[in-house]
Amino acid sequence: TSTQENALYLRPLLRARGVRSILLVTSAYHSRRAHMTFSRVFRDDDLIIRSVCTREASFQPGLWWADPLMAHSVVREYLGLVLYTVQGYVTW
């Protein structure tokens, strides 16, 4: 599933339970798009969204480009951010 699909799936469940705030836990490189996506999906709700990044020993923000796996993940995430922007799933 995608980040957008996860947010859309959760919306009626959280509404039905009267949830007022959530803690969005994701990887450091995915946190921006995840938070922007959830904020867009829940824009008409009074839901407080707090984001927390997981600790990943292998991810070093200043050296992501030196590790092929991390470089792939970061580049993929930026492409996802562009795609989500074009599709209207996130706004700046």
C-alpha positions in Angstrom: 0.0 0.0 0.0 1.0 3.6 -0.4 1.2 6.4 2.1 -1.9 8.0 0.5 -3.8 4.7 0.7 -2.8 4.3 4.4 -4.0 7.7 5.3 -7.3 7.3 3.4 -7.9 3.9 5.0 -7.3 5.3 8.5 -9.5 8.4 8.1 -12.9 6.8 8.7 -11.5 4.5 11.4 -10.1 7.4 13.4 -13.3 9.5 12.9 -15.5 6.7 14.1 -13.4 6.4 17.3 -13.2 10.1 17.9 -9.4 10.2 17.8 -8.1 13.7 18.2 -4.4 13.1 17.7 -2.0 10.6 16.2 1.7 9.8 16.3 3.0 9.1 12.8 6.1 6.9 13.0 8.2 6.5 9.9 11.7 6.5 8.6 13.7 9.8 8.6 13.8 10.0 4.8 10.1 9.3 4.5 8.8 11.5 7.3 8.3 14.7 5.2 6.1 13.1 2.5 4.3 11.0 5.2 3.4 14.0 7.3 2.4 16.1 4.3 0.2 13.3 3.0 -1.5 12.7 6.3 -2.0 16.5 6.7 -3.6 16.7 3.3 -6.0 13.8 3.9 -7.0 15.0 7.3 -7.1 18.7 6.4 -10.8 19.0 7.1 -10.5 17.2 10.5 -9.3 18.7 13.7 -6.7 15.9 14.0 -3.3 16.7 15.5 -0.6 14.9 13.6 2.8 14.5 15.3 5.6 12.8 13.4 8.5 10.9 14.9 11.3 9.3 12.9 12.6 5.8 13.7 16.2 5.3 14.6 18.0 3.7 11.8 21.6 3.0 12.5 22.4 2.7 8.8 20.9 6.1 7.9 23.2 9.1 8.3 21.7 12.3 6.9 25.0 13.7 5.9 26.3 10.6 4.3 23.2 9.0 2.7 24.8 9.3 -0.8 27.7 7.1 0.2 25.6 4.0 0.9 23.9 2.6 -2.3 20.9 1.3 -0.4 20.3 4.6 1.4 21.0 6.6 -1.8 18.3 4.5 -3.5 15.8 5.1 -0.7 16.4 8.8 -0.6 16.2 9.3 -4.4 13.0 7.1 -4.5 11.5 9.2 -1.7 12.2 12.5 -3.6 10.7 11.0 -6.7 7.7 10.0 -4.6 7.4 13.5 -3.3 7.4 14.9 -6.8 4.8 12.4 -7.9 2.6 13.1 -4.8 2.8 16.8 -5.5 1.8 16.4 -9.2 -1.1 14.1 -8.2 -2.2 16.6 -5.6 -1.7 14.3 -2.6 0.5 16.9 -1.0 0.7 20.7 -1.1 3.6 23.0 -0.3 
